[in-house]
């Protein structure tokens, strides 16, 4: 039985698995891509977390290698493209799974340093990885870019920078889609809603002092379907956007949110 991504080379940025009770988006996407036949370059700033994902992928029979990189540094983004072509000869999929919200606040309370840190990772980092991967995809006349945004980009939120950065990711991705359609390169966005991942649950437990069970219950109650999503829900959407099944789809904003945007408006 052939996989949906057989023969494809995928870069997963933010592939590292953070400590926690559940699977993170980067790990889930990497494992799902590998299961469907892709060979992977796993990229993360945290080498220990990245090697954890590598061990999991290889333990299931997948083929992958790792690269430590800081996507807020342009030379690192250029190195991602160079290393992938050197190892595998091409780049078929770029999955940008990066984001931070630490330090975010209401407009009048938000520090300029926190604004810069959030924008540099969430937006500038995605821009620079796309910038350096696009020439390879254009020359191939094929490729799929998948950028992770958030339902926060399309709904009212109490803090400024994360929402703004993810809204800009939507706009940037649609621009890239339009700009590169003639080269056979597609670009789409996944908008996760409330997800049960270590970055969402363990971080909130540390910051608030609340127990994880109460955090999960509060978040579950906000979702029309009655539960948060998991990283596997995001990974399933990513496989579709990475595969030839979506070869006529570009510039799309795909919510994976259990109906949360319908409720929030």
C-alpha positions as CSV (number, residue, x, y, z in Angstrom):
1,X,0.0,0.0,0.0
2,X,1.4,3.4,-1.0
3,X,1.5,6.4,1.3
4,X,-0.1,9.7,0.4
5,X,3.4,11.4,0.6
6,X,5.5,8.6,-1.0
7,X,8.7,10.1,-2.6
8,X,8.2,13.5,-1.1
9,X,10.8,15.4,1.0
10,X,9.4,17.5,3.8
11,X,10.9,20.1,6.1
12,X,9.1,20.3,9.5
13,X,10.1,23.5,11.3
14,X,9.3,23.4,15.0
15,X,9.4,19.6,15.0
16,X,10.7,19.2,18.6
17,X,8.5,17.6,21.3
18,X,8.1,19.7,24.4
19,X,7.8,17.8,27.7
20,X,4.2,17.1,28.6
21,X,1.4,14.5,28.8
22,X,0.3,14.8,25.2
23,X,1.8,15.0,21.7
24,X,2.8,18.4,20.3
25,X,1.9,19.6,16.8
26,X,5.5,19.3,15.5
27,X,5.9,15.7,16.7
28,X,2.5,14.7,15.4
29,X,3.0,16.2,11.9
30,X,6.5,14.6,11.6
31,X,5.2,11.2,12.6
32,X,2.2,11.4,10.3
33,X,4.2,12.7,7.3
34,X,6.7,9.8,7.8
35,X,3.9,7.2,8.1
36,X,2.6,8.5,4.7
37,X,6.0,7.9,3.1
38,X,7.8,11.3,3.3
39,X,11.4,11.6,4.2
40,X,12.0,14.4,6.7
41,X,14.3,17.2,7.7
42,X,13.3,18.0,11.3
43,X,14.2,21.5,12.4
44,X,14.1,23.0,15.9
45,X,16.0,25.4,18.1
46,X,16.0,22.8,20.9
47,X,18.2,20.0,19.9
48,X,17.1,17.7,22.7
49,X,13.4,18.0,21.8
50,X,14.3,17.6,18.1
51,X,16.1,14.4,18.7
52,X,13.2,13.1,20.7
53,X,11.0,13.5,17.6
54,X,13.7,11.9,15.5
55,X,13.9,8.8,17.7
56,X,10.1,8.5,17.6
57,X,10.0,8.8,13.8
58,X,12.8,6.3,13.3
59,X,11.3,4.0,15.9
60,X,8.3,3.7,13.6
61,X,10.4,3.0,10.5
62,X,10.4,6.5,9.2
63,X,13.4,8.2,7.5
64,X,14.5,11.6,8.9
65,X,17.4,13.7,9.9
66,X,17.7,16.7,12.2
67,X,19.0,20.3,12.0
68,X,19.3,22.7,14.9
69,X,18.3,26.2,13.7
70,X,17.0,29.5,15.0
71,X,14.5,30.8,12.5
72,X,14.8,34.4,13.7
73,X,18.3,34.4,12.1
74,X,18.2,34.6,8.4
75,X,21.5,32.6,7.9
76,X,19.8,29.7,9.8
77,X,16.8,29.9,7.4
78,X,19.1,29.8,4.4
79,X,20.9,26.8,6.0
80,X,17.7,24.9,6.3
81,X,17.1,25.1,2.5
82,X,20.8,24.3,1.7
83,X,21.0,21.3,4.0
84,X,17.7,19.8,2.8
85,X,18.8,20.0,-0.9
86,X,22.2,18.6,0.0
87,X,20.7,15.6,1.9
88,X,17.7,14.9,-0.3
89,X,18.0,16.7,-3.6
90,X,14.7,18.6,-3.4
91,X,12.1,20.2,-1.1
92,X,8.5,19.2,-1.7
93,X,6.9,20.3,1.6
94,X,7.6,23.1,4.0
95,X,5.6,22.9,7.2
96,X,6.1,25.9,9.4
97,X,5.0,25.0,12.9
98,X,6.3,27.9,15.0
99,X,4.7,30.3,17.4
100,X,5.0,31.9,20.8
101,X,2.7,34.1,22.9
102,X,4.8,34.6,26.0
103,X,4.8,38.2,27.1
104,X,1.7,39.2,25.1
105,X,-0.6,41.7,26.7
106,X,-3.3,44.3,26.1
107,X,-2.1,47.2,23.8
108,X,-1.4,49.7,26.6
109,X,0.5,47.1,28.7
110,X,2.4,45.4,25.9
111,X,6.2,46.0,25.9
112,X,8.0,46.8,22.7
113,X,10.4,44.0,23.5
114,X,7.6,41.4,23.8
115,X,6.1,42.7,20.6
116,X,9.4,42.2,18.8
117,X,10.0,38.7,20.2
118,X,6.5,37.5,19.2
119,X,6.7,39.1,15.7
120,X,10.2,37.8,15.1
121,X,9.3,34.2,15.7
122,X,5.7,34.1,14.5
123,X,5.9,36.2,11.4
124,X,9.5,37.1,10.4
125,X,10.7,33.5,11.0
126,X,8.0,32.2,8.6
127,X,8.8,34.8,6.1
128,X,12.5,33.9,6.1
129,X,12.0,30.1,5.8
130,X,9.6,30.7,2.9
131,X,12.0,33.1,1.3
132,X,14.8,30.6,1.2
133,X,12.8,27.5,0.3
134,X,10.8,29.2,-2.6
135,X,13.7,29.3,-5.1
136,X,14.0,25.5,-4.8
137,X,10.3,24.9,-5.2
138,X,10.1,27.3,-8.1
139,X,12.9,25.5,-10.0
140,X,11.1,22.2,-9.4
141,X,7.8,23.8,-10.5
142,X,6.1,22.2,-7.5
143,X,5.8,22.4,-3.7
144,X,3.5,22.8,-0.8
145,X,4.0,25.4,2.0
146,X,1.9,25.0,5.1
147,X,1.9,27.7,7.7
148,X,0.4,27.3,11.1
149,X,-1.7,30.3,12.2
150,X,-4.5,30.3,14.8
151,X,-8.2,30.9,15.2
152,X,-7.1,33.9,17.3
153,X,-6.2,35.6,14.0
154,X,-9.9,35.8,13.1
155,X,-11.6,36.4,16.5
156,X,-11.5,38.9,19.3
157,X,-8.8,38.3,21.8
158,X,-7.7,40.1,25.0
159,X,-4.0,40.4,23.9
160,X,-2.5,42.1,20.8
161,X,0.7,40.7,19.5
162,X,-0.1,37.0,19.0
163,X,-3.4,37.8,17.2
164,X,-1.7,40.4,15.0
165,X,1.2,38.2,14.1
166,X,-1.0,35.3,13.2
167,X,-3.3,37.5,11.2
168,X,-0.2,38.6,9.3
169,X,0.7,35.0,8.7
170,X,-2.7,34.5,7.0
171,X,-2.1,37.5,4.7
172,X,1.5,36.7,4.0
173,X,0.6,33.1,3.0
174,X,-2.1,34.2,0.7
175,X,0.3,36.6,-1.0
176,X,2.8,33.8,-1.4
177,X,0.1,31.6,-2.9
178,X,-0.8,34.2,-5.4
179,X,2.8,35.1,-6.2
180,X,3.8,31.5,-6.8
181,X,0.8,29.8,-8.3
182,X,2.3,30.2,-11.8
183,X,5.3,28.2,-10.6
184,X,3.3,25.3,-9.4
185,X,3.9,26.2,-5.7
186,X,1.0,26.1,-3.3
187,X,0.7,27.9,0.1
188,X,-2.0,27.3,2.6
189,X,-2.7,28.0,6.3
190,X,-4.0,25.8,9.1
191,X,-5.8,27.6,11.9
192,X,-5.8,25.4,15.1
193,X,-8.4,26.3,17.7
194,X,-8.1,25.2,21.4
195,X,-5.7,22.2,21.3
196,X,-4.6,19.8,24.0
197,X,-0.8,20.1,23.5
198,X,2.1,20.7,26.0
199,X,2.5,24.2,24.8
200,X,-1.1,25.0,25.6
201,X,-1.7,23.0,28.8
202,X,1.7,22.6,30.6
203,X,2.6,26.2,29.9
204,X,-0.7,27.5,31.3
205,X,-0.3,25.3,34.3
206,X,3.1,26.8,35.0
207,X,2.0,30.4,34.5
208,X,-1.3,30.2,36.4
209,X,-0.6,27.6,39.1
210,X,-3.9,25.9,38.2
211,X,-4.0,22.1,37.8
212,X,-4.1,20.7,34.3
213,X,-7.4,19.0,34.7
214,X,-9.2,22.2,35.4
215,X,-7.4,24.0,32.5
216,X,-8.6,21.2,30.2
217,X,-12.1,21.3,31.5
218,X,-12.4,25.1,31.0
219,X,-11.0,24.9,27.5
220,X,-13.2,21.9,26.5
221,X,-16.3,23.8,27.6
222,X,-15.5,26.6,25.2
223,X,-15.6,24.4,22.1
224,X,-18.9,23.6,20.3
225,X,-17.9,20.0,19.8
226,X,-17.4,19.7,23.6
227,X,-13.6,19.0,23.5
228,X,-10.3,20.4,22.5
229,X,-8.6,19.1,19.5
230,X,-5.3,17.2,19.5
231,X,-2.1,17.5,17.6
232,X,-3.2,14.6,15.4
233,X,-6.1,16.7,14.2
234,X,-3.7,19.3,13.0
235,X,-1.4,16.6,11.5
236,X,-4.3,15.1,9.5
237,X,-5.0,18.5,7.9
238,X,-1.3,19.0,7.2
239,X,-1.1,15.6,5.4
240,X,-4.0,16.6,3.2
241,X,-2.4,20.0,2.3
242,X,1.0,18.4,1.7
243,X,-0.4,15.7,-0.5
244,X,-1.5,15.7,-4.2
245,X,-5.1,15.4,-3.0
246,X,-5.0,19.2,-2.5
247,X,-3.3,20.0,-5.7
248,X,-5.9,22.6,-6.7
249,X,-6.0,24.2,-3.3
250,X,-3.9,27.3,-2.6
251,X,-4.4,30.4,-0.4
252,X,-6.8,28.6,1.8
253,X,-7.3,29.3,5.5
254,X,-8.3,26.0,7.0
255,X,-9.7,26.0,10.6
256,X,-9.1,22.9,12.7
257,X,-11.2,24.0,15.7
258,X,-14.2,21.9,16.5
259,X,-16.5,24.8,15.4
260,X,-14.8,27.4,17.7
261,X,-14.8,30.1,15.0
262,X,-18.5,29.6,14.4
263,X,-19.1,30.4,18.0
264,X,-16.7,33.3,18.4
265,X,-17.6,34.9,15.0
